[in-house]
Amino acid sequence: MRFRAILTLVTLFILTVFVACLSVAISSDALASQPHSSLFKEAAEKGSVSGKISAIGDASFSVDVKKSQDLVTLQFLIDDTTKVEGRLEVGSTATVDYRTDEGNNIAVHVVVQR
């Protein structure tokens, strides 16, 4: 009787280990078949710029920023979490804190000076 109990417990243990190893192997094979870019998302970059507002859209605006000797226009998207101090007006100077997500600049905090 004791021998059967030990044999049953050992068999259950071996089956449990086998099922666990099998599920790990299946899940890692599924991960390996996915494209590399979807497994490791690019970390969102953060930045801050100041310049003149050159255009305003429904959920976006553009700022002309001086970079070295050149004038560069950056476009920013506005979402539900964007905090805007002042009123966005073309020609006004603005400081924009932003994050980059999937190639888009998303305004986090905008301070508009007149």
N, C-alpha and C positions, 0 to 999 in steps of 0.2 A: 504494500500500500504506500509506503514511504517513497519507494523507488518511482511509482507512477506520478506522485505529486511533484517530485523533483524533475522528472522528465517533462511533465506538462508545463511547469514554470520555465524551464530552459527553452522549450519549444516556443512558448509565448514571447519570451525575451528575444529570441532570434527572429521571429516574425516581426516584432515591433521595430527592431533595428533595420531589418530589410525594408520595411515600408517607409521608414524615415529616410533611409539612403536613397530609395527610389524617388521619393517626392523631391528631395534636394536635387537629384540629377535631372529630373524633368523640369523643375523650375529654373535651374541654371541654363539648361538647353534653350528654354523659351527666352530667357534674357539675352543669350548669345545670338539669337536669330534676329533681334531687334536692331535697328540702325543705331550706330554709336552715338549720334547726336541726341537721340531721344533719351538715352540712358543717363547722360551727363549733361544737364542743362547748364548753359553758360551763366555764370554768376552775373547778376545785375550790377552794372557800373553806376557810380554816382558822380555828379559833377555840379559845378556852379559857374554861371557866366553872367555878364552884364553887357547890355547894349540897347540899341533903339529898336522898338517894336516896328516891324516893317509891314506886317499883314496880320489880319485876324480872321479866323474862320469860325465855323459852328462849334467845333470841339478842338480847335488848334490855333496856334499863333506862331509867328516867325519873329526872330530877333536877329538883327545885324550885329555881329560881334567882330571886333578888330583882333586879328590873329597875326602877330608880327606886323608886317606892313599891309597885309591883305584884309579885306572886309569879307567875312564869311557869314552866310545866312543859315541859321539853325532853326529847324521846325520842332515845335513841342506840342504834344498831345495833352489835352486836359481831361482828367477823369473825375470820378466822384470824390476822390481823396485829395485832389489838388486844392491847396489853400492859396487864395489870391487876396493880397492886401493892396487896395487901390483899384482903379478902373483901367482895364486894358484899352489903350487907345493908340492908334498908329502915330508914331513920332515920339511917344513917351519913352523914357528910359526905364528899363526893368532889370532887376536882378532875379535870375531863375535858378533855383536849386532843382536838379532833375535826376532821374535814374534812367538807365538805358535797359530796355527789355525787348528782346527779339528784334533788335535793330531800330526800335523806336525810342525817341526821347520823350519821356513822360514827365511833365512838370509836377513837382511835389509841392514847392512853395514859390510863389511869385510875389515880389514887392515892386510896385510901380511907383516911380517918382515923376513928378510933373516937370 
